[in-house]
Amino acid sequence: MKKFSDIKAMAEQRKGGKKTLKQLLPAVLSTNELIKIGDDRYLAMMCKAINQAGFNWTIIEHKWPQFEEAFFQFDVDRLAFMPLEHWEAYTKDTRVVRNWIKIKAVMHNTQMIQQLANEHGSFAKFIANWPVSDQIGLMAYLKQNGSRLGGKTCQWFLRYIGKDCFAITNDVVLAIQNAGYDIRDNPTSKRDMIKVQEAFNTWHDECGLPYTHISKIVSYSVGRNYDNEKILNNIEKFS
């Protein structure tokens, strides 16, 4: 299998050197930093990731202050005790995307967060303490127990909240394949997901870098070489 050091060298060459590559890596929060985040922010980032899926991201960003207002700053306890008719009323509320499926997802995820907070002390602790070496296990749990949190939506949620994680983009898939791992172009099966996790665990053992940084570096090593300024703007926008 291709060593991570070789992949990193390719990324450095494409992005203009070690110093420039380092500047293109987003911040990653520690376990303690994740625990300090309120559960309202976790629910908010779930809602944002769900609403951006299949929709214009710029529109959601522009409307986001209205989302915050409509959902009471994502106060989990307040939302958890709201009657169904109040949730249904959001389908006529112009402050949010009036899609009942996505509104209902916020309702269900509120209940999940409250339940896990009662079990673990906070939902933040549940997320923060889940081992990075088993990200696919966390993704499977959130997909099964949450709503609309499958696939890339879950990955963006984890990235938004600052959890150390990889994102399975097309470039990341290509880099994993180039490294010698036999996975499909659209790795969604349990077999493929295990191999993706294996690749990142192996690279992390080799270099000791956060999984988020490994994910970014391998994506920079292949595919279209996007402008560095554009990448920096996106990091600032979504951090």
Secondary structure, 3 states (H helix, E strand, C coil): CCCHHHHHHHHHHHHCCHHHHHHCCCCCCCHHHHHCCCHHHHHHHHHHHHHHCCCCHHHHHHHHHHHHHHCHHHCHHHHHCCCHHHHHHHHHCCCCCCCHHHHHHHHHHHHHHHHHHHHHCCHHHHHHHCCHHHHHHHHHHHHHHCCCCCHHHHHHHHHHHCCCCCCCCHHHHHHHHHCCCCCCCCCCCHHHHHHHHHHHHHHHHHHCCCHHHHHHHHHHCCCCCCCHHHHHHHHHHHC
